[in-house]
Amino acid sequence: MLELYHHGSSACAAKVRFALAEKELEWVGHYVDLLAGEQLNPEFLEINPKGVVPVLIHEGAVIRESTVICEYLEEVFPERPIYPRSAVE
Ligand SMILES: N[C@@H](CCC(=O)N[C@@H](CS)C(=O)NCC(=O)O)C(=O)O
């Protein structure tokens, strides 16, 4: 199961949601209300000590940083690629 900690106003989280959508992957969302300061809750800081979204959890692996998450998704789910096949592309 793919779990995404995210928020609607986060462009970084949107980037990951776009990747999940392009790859047609099912995921479960955990909404972290940044405007209410939920990113600073001790439970969330255990998941990401930096107190920022997005965070992806997959089979026990905790992946932080939107670009790293997209790279992880591309490697683990290569179908429906989200990166060009060559540097020129
Ligand atoms: N480099 C990180 C940046 C993450 C980040 O800054 N997330 C923002 C939302 S776009 C956040 O959670 N901010 C909460 C805060 O600053 O308190 C990434 O790409 O994932």
The ligand as an ORCA input file, in Angstrom:
! r2SCAN-3c Opt
* xyz 0 1
  N      12.185     19.998     -0.605
  C      10.951     19.514      0.002
  C      10.129     20.720      0.418
  C       8.938     20.312      1.255
  C       8.213     21.534      1.766
  O       8.804     22.609      1.964
  N       6.901     21.362      1.989
  C       6.097     22.478      2.443
  C       4.827     22.578      1.622
  S       5.199     22.831     -0.110
  C       5.690     22.261      3.888
  O       5.313     21.175      4.278
  N       5.755     23.330      4.695
  C       5.340     23.275      6.055
  C       6.060     24.295      6.870
  O       6.980     24.954      6.339
  O       5.726     24.439      8.049
  C      10.213     18.624     -0.999
  O      10.381     18.831     -2.214
  O       9.508     17.703     -0.579
*
